[in-house]
Amino acid sequence: MEAIKSAEEFNTVTGGEAPVIVKFYADWCPDCKVMDMFIGDVIKDYPQYKWYEINSDEFRAIADENQVMGIPSLLVFQNGEKKAHLHSANAKSPEEVREFLNHVVL
């Protein structure tokens, strides 16, 4: 998973034609650490997406613009639009993440 390090990079990454997934996280977040333990296996199963992560504490305005109220959250973007949002309450296990990804329609 590639880290997004600027607002410009976020806009470039999410503005493309290909669908991308951005994980919003924070360093202090215990649920983010749990997700980190299983997300690598999930990423392997969904090669049609390019995966990124962004620290929601460092980029609060971007998190707010995308209604990220809890972390970790997974958001799917395509052509600069948010197409899907897996909220933190439903992102506690690999099964929940896979179920979400299996229902994303682009």
C-alpha positions, 0 to 999 in steps of 0.5 A: 500500500502506497502512502499519500503524502500531499493533497496534490498527490491525493487529487492525482491518485483519486482523479484517474480513470482506474478505480483506487482504494484509499485507506484512511488511518491514524498512527494512534488507532488500534483498529488500524493496527488490526486492519494492517495485520490482514489487509495484505491478504485482501490486497492480493485478492483484489488486483484490479485496484491500486491501494493507497493510504492517507493519515487522516490526522495529517490531512484532516480537510481531506478526511472531512471532505470525504465524510471520514468520521471513523478510522480505519475507513476504506474509500473507493475513488474513480474519476475524482468521485467517491464511489464507495465507503466502508466505514470503520464500524464495518471494517473490523475483519477481512471478511467484512472488507471482502464483502464490501469489495465484492459489492462495489459496482463501478 
